[in-house]
Amino acid sequence: MLKIDIATLFPEMCEAVLSASIIGRARKAGYLDIACFHIRDYTADKHRNVDDTPYGPGKGMLMQADPMYRTWEAACARRGGRPHVIYMTPQGKTLTQERAKELSQMEHLYIMCGHYEGVDQRVIDEIVDEELSIGDYVLTGGELGALVLADCVGRLCPGVLADESCFTEESHWDGLLEYPQYTKPAVWHGAAVPEIITNGNHAAIARWRREMSLKTTFEKRPELLEKAALNEKDKWYLRTIGWTEQTEKEP
């Protein structure tokens, strides 16, 4: 069972999200073990302060190294070992489905949420194994990024979803975007569900889904096709809709 610890100034915010929906049910069922550590509980300051002004010119406050380190120590002591430490920061590598798959195979993740102007570099240098970002933009704190990461990784763990096909057929799993999906009624606002997916021919449906996945990727995220595992049938179909295979990279 994957263990995920989140070091945060807002545990109630994190718990509200992580106790709901699929992740919340997985926690109750024992498929995920997620805990939130309130950083203020581990400061030596009698006023529970965890930040101070940074050295040098500039505005804002900076998270102090010691409370962050003490929080990490508490998580290590509770779990009986050192976790893989991730710091959520706009400077980190962008989270991908491939990295989420790799992280879901680990035993224990510790996600560190910064706030204000960030975190004292010394604690990052001492305990952080990896820096991740959910996009090239800045938020008021690391909590939203941590929640995205916990959800993205947690849903890949055994038992969390009903079946592996719940995520193996989704966007980005195999480098492509997902095919269009439909439900009842068969006709809505004059638009009918494609006949091919209602005729019961599983082989034809599988091929249609593959082609629609290729088409959707070509139209919305064509750069993904450069790394996708494409067979000759895939390439033939893509050429019929305007794709040109690049055999040589630009210098």
C-alpha positions as CSV (number, residue, x, y, z in Angstrom):
1,M,0.0,0.0,0.0
2,L,1.4,3.4,-1.0
3,K,2.0,5.8,1.9
4,I,1.8,9.5,1.1
5,D,2.6,12.2,3.6
6,I,1.9,15.9,3.0
7,A,3.7,18.7,4.9
8,T,1.4,21.7,4.8
9,L,0.3,24.8,6.6
10,F,-3.3,23.9,5.6
11,P,-4.0,20.3,6.6
12,E,-7.8,20.9,6.7
13,M,-7.7,22.1,3.1
14,C,-5.9,19.0,2.0
15,E,-8.1,16.6,4.1
16,A,-11.2,18.1,2.6
17,V,-10.1,17.1,-0.9
18,L,-8.4,13.8,0.0
19,S,-11.4,12.6,2.0
20,A,-13.8,12.9,-0.9
21,S,-14.6,10.9,-4.0
22,I,-12.4,8.1,-5.2
23,I,-9.3,8.9,-3.2
24,G,-11.4,9.3,0.0
25,R,-13.1,5.9,-0.6
26,A,-9.7,4.3,-1.3
27,R,-8.3,5.6,2.0
28,K,-11.3,4.2,4.0
29,A,-10.9,0.9,2.2
30,G,-7.2,0.7,3.1
31,Y,-5.8,1.0,-0.5
32,L,-4.0,4.2,0.3
33,D,-2.5,5.6,3.5
34,I,-2.4,9.4,3.3
35,A,-1.5,11.7,6.2
36,C,-1.2,15.5,6.5
37,F,1.4,16.9,8.8
38,H,0.8,20.5,10.1
39,I,4.1,22.3,9.8
40,R,3.2,24.6,12.7
41,D,3.1,21.6,15.0
42,Y,6.9,21.2,14.5
43,T,8.2,24.7,15.1
44,A,10.2,25.6,18.2
45,D,8.7,29.1,18.2
46,K,6.2,29.6,21.0
47,H,4.0,31.6,18.7
48,R,4.1,28.8,16.1
49,N,5.7,31.0,13.5
50,V,7.3,29.1,10.6
51,D,8.5,32.0,8.4
52,D,10.8,35.0,8.5
53,T,12.1,37.7,6.2
54,P,14.6,36.6,3.6
55,Y,18.2,37.8,3.7
56,G,18.9,40.5,1.0
57,P,16.5,43.0,-0.6
58,G,13.0,42.0,-1.6
59,K,9.5,41.6,-0.2
60,G,7.6,38.7,1.3
61,M,8.3,36.0,3.8
62,L,10.2,32.7,3.5
63,M,9.5,29.4,5.1
64,Q,12.2,28.6,7.7
65,A,14.4,25.5,7.3
66,D,14.0,24.1,10.9
67,P,10.2,23.6,11.0
68,M,10.3,22.0,7.6
69,Y,13.0,19.7,8.7
70,R,11.3,18.8,12.0
71,T,8.1,17.9,10.1
72,W,10.1,15.6,7.8
73,E,11.7,14.0,10.9
74,A,8.3,13.4,12.4
75,A,7.1,11.7,9.2
76,C,10.2,9.5,9.1
77,A,9.7,8.5,12.7
78,R,6.0,7.7,12.3
79,R,6.6,5.6,9.2
80,G,9.9,4.0,10.4
81,G,12.0,5.0,7.4
82,R,13.0,7.7,5.0
83,P,10.5,8.6,2.3
84,H,11.0,9.9,-1.3
85,V,10.8,13.6,-0.7
86,I,9.1,15.8,-3.4
87,Y,9.0,19.6,-3.2
88,M,6.2,21.2,-5.2
89,T,7.7,24.3,-6.9
90,P,7.3,26.2,-10.2
91,Q,11.0,25.4,-10.7
92,G,10.5,21.7,-10.7
93,K,10.1,19.3,-13.7
94,T,6.5,19.2,-15.0
95,L,4.5,16.3,-13.7
96,T,3.7,13.7,-16.4
97,Q,1.7,10.5,-16.5
98,E,4.9,8.6,-17.0
99,R,6.4,10.0,-13.8
100,A,3.1,9.4,-11.9
101,K,3.3,5.7,-12.9
102,E,6.9,5.5,-11.6
103,L,6.0,7.2,-8.3
104,S,3.0,4.9,-7.8
105,Q,5.4,2.0,-7.5
106,M,7.2,3.5,-4.5
107,E,6.4,2.7,-0.9
108,H,6.4,6.1,0.7
109,L,6.1,9.6,-0.7
110,Y,6.6,12.8,1.3
111,I,5.3,15.9,-0.4
112,M,6.6,19.3,0.9
113,C,4.4,22.3,0.3
114,G,6.0,25.7,0.3
115,H,4.3,29.0,0.9
116,Y,4.9,32.8,0.7
117,E,8.2,33.3,-1.2
118,G,9.2,29.6,-0.9
119,V,11.4,27.6,1.4
120,D,14.9,28.1,2.8
121,Q,17.2,26.5,0.2
122,R,19.2,24.7,2.9
123,V,16.4,22.3,3.8
124,I,15.7,21.7,0.1
125,D,19.4,20.8,-0.4
126,E,19.4,18.5,2.7
127,I,16.2,16.4,2.3
128,V,14.5,16.9,-1.1
129,D,15.0,14.2,-3.7
130,E,12.9,15.7,-6.5
131,E,11.2,19.0,-7.4
132,L,8.0,18.8,-9.3
133,S,5.6,21.4,-10.8
134,I,2.0,21.0,-12.2
135,G,2.6,23.8,-14.7
136,D,4.5,26.9,-15.7
137,Y,2.7,29.3,-13.4
138,V,2.8,30.4,-9.7
139,L,0.3,29.6,-7.0
140,T,-0.1,31.0,-3.5
141,G,1.2,27.7,-2.0
142,G,2.2,24.2,-2.8
143,E,-1.1,22.6,-1.5
144,L,-2.9,22.5,-4.8
145,G,0.1,21.0,-6.5
146,A,0.4,18.4,-3.8
147,L,-3.3,17.5,-4.1
148,V,-2.9,17.1,-7.8
149,L,0.1,14.8,-7.4
150,A,-1.5,12.7,-4.6
151,D,-4.6,12.2,-6.8
152,C,-2.7,11.5,-10.0
153,V,-0.4,9.0,-8.3
154,G,-3.0,7.5,-5.9
155,R,-5.5,6.5,-8.5
156,L,-2.9,4.3,-10.2
157,C,-2.4,2.1,-7.1
158,P,-4.0,-1.4,-6.9
159,G,-7.6,-1.4,-5.7
160,V,-8.2,2.3,-6.0
161,L,-10.0,2.1,-9.3
162,A,-12.2,-0.9,-10.3
163,D,-9.9,-2.1,-13.1
164,E,-6.6,-1.2,-14.7
165,S,-8.5,-0.3,-17.9
166,C,-9.9,2.6,-16.0
167,F,-6.6,4.3,-16.5
168,T,-4.7,2.4,-19.2
169,E,-7.2,3.6,-21.8
170,E,-7.0,7.2,-20.7
171,S,-5.2,10.2,-22.2
172,H,-1.4,10.1,-21.9
173,W,-1.1,6.5,-20.7
174,D,0.4,5.3,-24.0
175,G,1.4,8.7,-25.2
176,L,-1.9,9.6,-27.0
177,L,-5.1,11.4,-26.0
178,E,-8.2,9.4,-25.3
179,Y,-10.9,8.7,-27.9
180,P,-14.3,10.4,-27.7
181,Q,-16.9,8.6,-25.4
182,Y,-20.7,8.6,-25.4
183,T,-23.6,7.5,-23.2
184,K,-27.4,7.4,-23.5
185,P,-29.5,8.8,-25.1
186,A,-28.4,7.6,-28.6
187,V,-29.5,10.9,-30.1
188,W,-29.1,14.2,-28.3
189,H,-29.7,17.6,-29.8
190,G,-29.8,16.0,-33.2
191,A,-26.4,14.4,-32.8
192,A,-26.2,10.6,-32.9
193,V,-23.7,8.3,-31.2
194,P,-21.4,6.9,-33.9
195,E,-23.0,3.7,-35.2
196,I,-19.8,1.7,-35.2
197,I,-19.6,1.7,-31.4
198,T,-23.2,0.4,-31.0
199,N,-23.0,-2.6,-33.4
200,G,-21.3,-5.0,-31.0
201,N,-18.2,-5.7,-33.2
202,H,-15.5,-5.4,-30.7
203,A,-12.6,-5.6,-33.2
204,A,-14.2,-2.7,-35.2
205,I,-14.8,-0.7,-32.0
206,A,-11.2,-1.2,-30.9
207,R,-9.8,0.0,-34.3
208,W,-12.3,3.0,-34.3
209,R,-11.2,4.0,-30.8
210,R,-7.5,3.8,-31.8
211,E,-8.1,5.9,-34.9
212,M,-10.1,8.5,-32.9
213,S,-7.3,8.6,-30.3
214,L,-4.8,9.3,-33.1
215,K,-7.1,11.9,-34.6
216,T,-7.8,13.7,-31.3
217,T,-4.0,13.7,-30.5
218,F,-3.2,15.1,-34.0
219,E,-5.8,17.8,-33.7
220,K,-5.2,18.9,-30.1
221,R,-1.6,17.9,-29.2
222,P,0.3,17.0,-32.4
223,E,3.6,17.2,-30.6
224,L,2.8,14.1,-28.6
225,L,2.9,12.0,-31.8
226,E,6.6,12.5,-32.0
227,K,7.2,10.2,-29.0
228,A,4.1,7.9,-29.3
229,A,4.6,4.3,-30.2
230,L,3.0,4.2,-33.7
231,N,2.6,1.1,-35.8
232,E,2.3,1.1,-39.6
233,K,-1.6,1.1,-39.5
234,D,-1.4,4.1,-37.2
235,K,0.9,6.0,-39.5
236,W,-1.3,5.1,-42.5
237,Y,-4.4,6.5,-40.8
238,L,-2.6,9.6,-39.7
239,R,-1.4,10.4,-43.2
240,T,-5.0,10.2,-44.4
241,I,-5.9,13.1,-42.1
242,G,-2.9,15.3,-42.9
243,W,-0.1,14.1,-40.6
244,T,3.4,14.1,-42.1
245,E,6.0,11.9,-40.4
246,Q,9.2,13.8,-39.6
247,T,12.1,11.4,-40.3
248,E,14.8,13.9,-39.4
249,K,14.9,16.3,-36.5
250,E,15.6,20.0,-37.1
251,P,19.2,20.9,-36.4
